Amino acid sequence: MTRKRRKRSPKPIGWREWVALPDLGIDAVKAKVDTGARTSALHAVRVATARKGGIDFIRFSVHPQQRKTRPSVRCEAALIDERYVRSSDGTRELRPVVETTIQLGDDAWTIELTLTDRAMMGFRLLLGRRAIRRRFLVDPGRSWLASERQ
């Protein structure tokens, strides 16, 4: 007898959620879930490229709290790509891309993040549709469905 594999129903999440980026040493950052954005973007400053063992790395600092420059978390990740991204104001920017683990509630998985200066934006992390595809269903009228408000 063959068993049919049940597809997991997408979990509900709100338009904003608290997430962790454990590979980067970030315990909590408020993310805006944006299904209109294809890629995810993390606020990064002092971005510099380095080469170690034939692999390109990117070093950068993250200010995980909105409208604050402290604390500052120094991060390093393998540079997997550079891509042109069109921002919400229509400008096109070449951004470094890293791959990292994200944790939202009880779920953890790997996503790609572009790095850019989001100091003027309301959220330090924009979670795009590629990162949440087939995992979550966004309720645009609710917040903190998968994470506790901090």
C-alpha positions as CSV (number, residue, x, y, z in Angstrom):
1,M,0.0,0.0,0.0
2,T,1.3,3.4,-1.0
3,R,0.9,6.3,1.4
4,K,0.2,9.7,0.0
5,R,2.4,12.4,1.5
6,R,0.3,15.2,3.0
7,K,1.3,18.7,2.2
8,R,1.9,20.8,5.2
9,S,-0.4,23.8,5.4
10,P,1.3,27.2,5.4
11,K,1.5,28.7,8.9
12,P,-0.1,32.1,9.4
13,I,2.2,35.0,10.1
14,G,1.6,38.7,10.4
15,W,2.8,41.6,8.3
16,R,5.5,42.1,10.9
17,E,7.3,39.5,13.0
18,W,10.4,39.1,15.2
19,V,13.0,36.9,13.6
20,A,16.6,35.7,14.5
21,L,19.6,35.3,12.3
22,P,21.6,32.9,14.4
23,D,24.5,32.4,11.8
24,L,25.1,36.2,12.0
25,G,24.8,36.5,15.8
26,I,21.5,38.4,15.7
27,D,19.1,37.2,18.3
28,A,16.1,39.5,17.4
29,V,15.3,41.9,14.6
30,K,11.9,43.2,13.7
31,A,11.0,42.2,10.1
32,K,8.5,43.6,7.7
33,V,6.9,40.8,5.7
34,D,6.5,42.1,2.2
35,T,5.0,39.9,-0.4
36,G,5.5,42.7,-3.0
37,A,9.3,42.3,-2.6
38,R,10.9,39.3,-4.3
39,T,14.1,39.4,-2.3
40,S,14.8,39.9,1.4
41,A,17.0,42.8,2.5
42,L,19.0,43.4,5.7
43,H,20.2,46.7,7.0
44,A,24.0,46.6,6.8
45,V,26.7,49.3,7.2
46,R,30.5,49.3,6.9
47,V,30.3,46.6,4.2
48,A,33.7,45.3,3.0
49,T,34.7,42.4,0.9
50,A,37.6,40.1,1.9
51,R,39.1,36.9,0.4
52,K,39.9,33.9,2.6
53,G,41.0,30.5,1.2
54,G,39.9,31.4,-2.3
55,I,36.4,32.4,-1.1
56,D,35.0,35.9,-1.1
57,F,33.5,37.0,2.2
58,I,31.6,40.0,3.1
59,R,32.0,41.8,6.5
60,F,29.4,44.2,7.7
61,S,27.7,45.6,10.8
62,V,24.0,45.4,11.6
63,H,22.1,47.7,13.9
64,P,19.2,45.3,14.7
65,Q,17.1,47.9,16.6
66,Q,15.1,50.4,14.7
67,R,16.2,54.0,14.8
68,K,19.3,53.1,16.9
69,T,22.9,52.5,16.1
70,R,23.6,50.6,19.3
71,P,23.9,47.7,19.7
72,S,26.0,47.1,16.6
73,V,26.6,43.4,15.6
74,R,29.7,42.7,13.4
75,C,28.9,40.0,10.9
76,E,30.7,37.9,8.3
77,A,29.3,35.6,5.6
78,A,30.3,34.1,2.3
79,L,29.5,36.3,-0.6
80,I,27.3,34.2,-2.9
81,D,26.4,36.8,-5.5
82,E,25.9,40.4,-6.4
83,R,22.5,41.4,-7.8
84,Y,20.8,44.5,-9.1
85,V,17.7,45.2,-7.0
86,R,15.1,47.9,-7.7
87,S,14.1,49.6,-4.5
88,S,10.7,50.9,-3.5
89,D,11.7,54.4,-4.8
90,G,12.5,52.9,-8.2
91,T,16.3,53.2,-8.0
92,R,18.4,50.3,-9.1
93,E,21.3,49.2,-6.8
94,L,23.9,46.5,-7.0
95,R,23.8,44.7,-3.7
96,P,25.9,41.9,-2.2
97,V,24.0,38.7,-1.5
98,V,24.6,36.3,1.5
99,E,23.0,33.1,2.5
100,T,22.0,32.6,6.2
101,T,19.7,30.8,8.5
102,I,16.6,32.6,9.7
103,Q,14.4,31.6,12.6
104,L,10.8,32.6,12.8
105,G,8.9,31.1,15.7
106,D,9.6,27.3,15.7
107,D,10.8,27.3,12.1
108,A,14.4,27.7,10.9
109,W,15.5,27.6,7.2
110,T,18.1,29.1,4.9
111,I,17.4,32.3,3.0
112,E,19.3,34.7,0.7
113,L,19.6,38.3,2.0
114,T,20.7,41.3,0.1
115,L,22.7,43.8,2.1
116,T,21.8,47.5,1.9
117,D,21.6,50.6,4.1
118,R,18.0,50.6,5.5
119,A,18.6,53.3,8.1
120,M,15.8,55.5,6.6
121,M,13.4,52.6,6.4
122,G,11.0,51.6,9.2
123,F,12.3,48.0,9.5
124,R,15.9,46.7,9.6
125,L,14.9,43.5,7.8
126,L,12.5,43.2,4.8
127,L,11.4,39.6,4.4
128,G,10.5,39.1,0.7
129,R,8.2,36.5,-0.9
130,R,11.1,34.1,-1.9
131,A,12.0,33.6,1.8
132,I,8.5,32.7,2.9
133,R,7.2,30.9,-0.2
134,R,5.3,27.7,0.6
135,R,6.0,28.1,4.3
136,F,3.7,30.8,5.5
137,L,0.4,32.6,4.7
138,V,0.6,36.3,5.5
139,D,-2.3,38.0,7.3
140,P,-1.8,41.6,6.4
141,G,-4.1,42.9,9.2
142,R,-2.2,41.1,12.0
143,S,1.2,41.3,13.7
144,W,3.3,38.9,15.8
145,L,1.4,35.7,14.9
146,A,4.5,33.5,14.8
147,S,6.6,35.5,17.3
148,E,6.1,37.2,20.5
149,R,6.3,41.0,20.5
150,Q,9.5,42.2,22.1
